[in-house]
Amino acid sequence: MTLSKKVLVLAGDGIGLEIVAEAVKVLRALQAAGSIEVELEDALVGGAAYDAVGDPLPEATMAAARAADAVLLGAVGGPKWEPLHISKRPEKGLLGLRAGLGLFANLRPAILYPQLAEASTLRSEVVSGLDIMIVRELTGGIYFGQPRGIETLPGGERRGFNTLVYSESEIERICRTACEIAMKRDRRVCSVDKANVLESTELWREVATRTARDYPEITLTHMYVDNAAMQLVRAPKQFDVMVTTNMFGDILSDCAAMLTGSIGMLPSAALNAAGQGMYEPIHGSAPDIAGRGVANPLATILSVAMMLRYSLGAPAAAERVEQAVSRVLDQGLRTADIMSDGMRQVGTAEMGDAVVAAL
């Protein structure tokens, strides 16, 4: 055995239960092969937690997350819980985990497997060889800023408001993370902001420029977020590492997901300063297909690979998982979201079993 680590498993809502089950199969297969030693613990979060105890993030779940080396999350949310007060909605459980664990750095790779070039909505020559890392600040910005709320004005009209706020230290640590990652890649960082109209991102640009001076090998560029969205679709391979705010990163990473053929292929990691992380696919709970056994588990399985690399100290096992996914795609197995002519369509469990067999 090469390590002994504790992993908290939070299946969540919707397809989360199905896709996490396949990821757990992979972890257990690696353990059976002697590649890793892990202790798995299950807990509730999101809508499932609200239904059980009236809280999307129970204290017991938060305590277990703090005690774990890594957290594996499926997805949260769904129409069932939308009528709830915002403080009780499933998404508050996700945001609470990020804030409670100090997970400030969200790593979202957008890699196009060559077997899926035809699944992308863009021409293959535009996306072939795509390999982008989007580094999203995760615990600040407009999602967490205060004051926020909905107020009633003197005339009776209601007004909603949110605050976009960033401190220099928050900006510096995420930009430094991006530079460190870029040093292991092509040494190019594009900082995305809206400095022409938002003072908070004017500061972002200033601090990003200052931080990059500590990395003379890095080429730093700046881009407004609207142009960045356009460039991701026009010429995505111009990017190596992109670093940006919480909200901009949320939007741009979903845009980048479609370059790869399906949002069902993209994993993510959210890390704190100690290397503890939460790992999840970037897609949602997909309640429209939940329980049907057709969801793509590969993003969740690839999230396990990121977990092995960044939090569990098992890079060799991470490579094995990534290679297994590639071999399964070579075999022509596809879930519905990445299906193309001449391939064989499989369900969630069959895809998971195929990855385990390929290990």
N, C-alpha and C positions, 0 to 999 in steps of 0.2 A: 504494500500500500504506500502511496506517495504523499498523502495528506489526509488530515481528519478535519472536516469543516461542517458547520451547521448551516443548512439552507431552509429558510421559511418558504413554504409553498402557499400562495394565495391565488386560488383559481378564479375567484371573483364571480362575474355574472356572464350570462349569454354563452357564447362559444368558449369563454374562458375555461370552463370545466373540461371541454373536449380537447382543446389544444394543449392545455397544461398536462393532461393525462399522458399525452404522447411525449412531451418533453421529459416527464418523470420516467417514462420507459427508457429513454436514452440515458438518463443519469443512472438508473439501476443497472443498465447493461454495462456501462463503464465501470460501475462498482463491482459487478460480478466478474469483470475481466481483470480486476486488480489495478485499474488505471487511477481510480480515485477512492477516497473513503469519505462518505458524507452521511450526515444524520438529517433526515427530512422530517419537517414538522408542518402540519397543515393548520390554517387558521382562516377566519372569515374577514372579508373586506367588501366594501361597496354595498350594492343593493342586497346581497345575500346576508351581509352583516346587519343591515337595517331591519330586514325581515325577522332576523333571529333575536336581536337585542335592542333594536331601535336606534342604532348608531352605526354610520358607515365605516367608522374606524374605532372599534372597541379598544379599551385600554389594554386588554390582554393581547390583542394583535399588535399594538404598538410596542408593548414590552417584548414580545417575541421577536419583532423585527429588529429592535435594538440589540438583542442578544445574538442575533444570527450574523454569520459572515456574509451572507447574501440573501436576497429575497427574489423569488421567482414569481412574477405576477402574470395572470392571464389578461383579463379586461374587466372593466366595471361599467355599469350604467345600462340604461334601457328605458323605453317609454313608460314602463310600469311605475318608475319612480320620479318621473318628470313633474308630477303635481306637488311633490314634497317641497317644503321650504328649502331654499338653496343650502342652508346649513346642514340639511339632512340628506342631500342628494348623494348618490354613490361617488361622484367625482370628488366630493370633499374628502372621502377616504384616501383617494389617490394623492391629492394635494397635501393632505395631512402627513402621509408617509414621506413625501419628498421633503417637506419642511422639517418634520420631526427627526429625520435621519440626516439632515443637512446635505441632501443630494443635489449639489449645485451644478454639476457638470453632466449634461445629457449628451451621450454619443450616439449618433444615428447614422450608421453607414448606409450608403446607397450603392450597392454593387450589382451589376448586371451579370448574372451567370450566362455564359455564352450559349447554353442550351435554350435560354429563354429570350433570345434576341427578337424572335418573331412575336413574342407575347407583348412587347412594348408597343404603345400606340405611336411611337416615333419611328422613323426609318432606322433600320439596323445600323447604317453607317453613322448616324448621329449618336447612337447610344452604345454601340459595340465597344467593349473595353471600359465601360463606365466604372469608376471607383472613386466615390466622393465620401468624405466624412463631414457630417454636419455636427458642429459642437454648439449645443443650445444651452444658454444659461437657464437654470431650472427653478430657482427658489426666490427670484426677485421679479422685478418688472410689474406689468399691469395686472398679472394674475394674483399678486400678493399685496400690491400697494394699498396704502391707506391714506386718506379716507376713501370709502367706497359705499355704495348703497343706492337706494331709491328713495327720493324725498318728494313731498308734496309742496308745491309752491303756493304762495298766497292766493292765487286765482283758482286753485284746485287742480291745476295741471301737474302731473307727476314727471319727475326728471331722474334719470339714472346717471350715475357717475362712477368712474374708476380712476385710479391714480397710477401713472407710469413713473416710477422712481427707481434710480440706480445710484449706488454709492461708488466712489472710486475703487474701493477694495473689492466690491462685487465684480466690477468690470475687469479689474486687473487679474483676479484669480481665474476667471473663465478664459480670458485671452491668453494667459500663461499656459493653461491646459491645452488650448488649441495649438500654441506654438510647440509645446512638448510633443504633441501627437504628430505635427507636421515634420518635426525633426526626424521621425521614423518613417516618413513617407517621401513626398516630392518637395518638401520644404517651401510650400506656397500656402499662404493664409489669406483668405478674402474675408474681411470684416464687413458685415452687412448692417446698415443702420438707416435712419431717416433724418440725418443730421441737418438737412436743409429746412426742416419744419419743427423738429422736436429737440428741445434743449437737452433732455436727458440723453438722447443719442448723439448730440453734439459732444457732450462729455464722453460718451462711449468712444467716439472716434479719437478724441484726444488721448484718452487713456490707452486705447489699443495701440496707437502709434508709439506712445512712450514705452509700453511694455515690450513691443517687438524689437526695440533697440537692444534689449538684452539677448537677442537671438540674431546676430548679424548674418547668419546663414539663411535666415528666413526672408522670403520676399513677401511683404505685406501690401495688399491692395485694399481699397475701400469701394463699396458699392451701395447705392440706395436700394432699399428692399424691393421696390416696384421693378427696378431694372433687373435685380437679381432673380426675381420670379420669371421675368421674360427670358433672361439668359439661360436659366435652367432648362427651359424648353427649346430655346434656339440652338445653344451650343454647350451642353452640360459638361463636356469633357474639359472645358477650360478651367474647371474648379478642381482643387485638391482637398483642402480643408476650408470649410466655411464656419465662421463663428458669429453668433448673433444673439439677440435678446430672446426672452422666453416666448413671447407671442410670435415674433417673426420666425423663430426656429420651429415652432409648432406648425406654422403654415408651410414654410419652405420644405420641411422634411416630408410632409405629406405630398407636396408637389413632386419632390424627387422620387417618392415611392413609385409613382406611375411610370417613371422612366425605366424602372427595372422590370416592368411587366405586371406587377401586382403588389398592392400594399401588404398582401399576405406573405411576402418574401422578406420583409425588412424587420430586423431585430433592433433592440436599443439597450443601452446601458445608462444608468444614472448613478454617478459616483460621488462620494464625499471625500473630504481631505484625507481620511484614513484608508481609503481604498475599499470600504464597504460599499456595496452596490445593490441596486434593484434592477432587475432585468425583465423586459417585457417586449412583446411585439408592438409595433406602433399603431396597428389597427385597433378598432374598437370592439365592442362586445357583439356586434352583428346580430341583434335579436331576431332579425328576419330569417336567419338560417340556423339559429341555435337549436340543438337537439336533433338535427337532421343528419349529423355525421358527415357533412360535406366541407367543413371549414378546412383551410390550409394550415397545417401545424408547423410549417417549415420556419416561419418567422420566430415562433416560440422556441423551436429546437435550435435555431441559430442564436437566439438569445442565451440559451444554455452555453453555447460555445463562447460567447462573450463573457459570461459569468466565470467559466473555467479559466479564461485568459486574464481577466482583470481583478477578480476577487478571490478565486480559489487557488491561484498559483499553479495551474495545470495547463500550460500552453500546448503541450503535446496532445493532451486529450481534446483541447479545443480544435486543433488541426484535424484530429481524427473525425470529429463531428462534422466539420465543414467539408471534408473530403467525402464523407458518407453521403451528405446531402447532394453533392455534385454527382456522385456515382448513381444515386437514385434518379436524378434528372437524366443522366446518360441512358438509363434503362427505359426512358420514355414514359415514366409514371408522372401523372399530372392530376392535381385537384382541379375543380371546375374553373377557378379564377385564372389559372395559367394554362388551360387546355388549348391545344392547337391540333391541326390536322395530322393524322398519323400517330398520335400519342394515345396512351391508354389512361382513361380517367379512373381515378381511385378516390376513396373517401378518406376521412381524417385518420381513422385507425389503421387503415391499410398503408397509408403513407408513413405513419409513425413506425409501423412494423418493418417497412422496407428500409427505413433509415437504420433501425436497430440491426437488421440483417446485414446491411452494408458496413456496419462497424466491424 
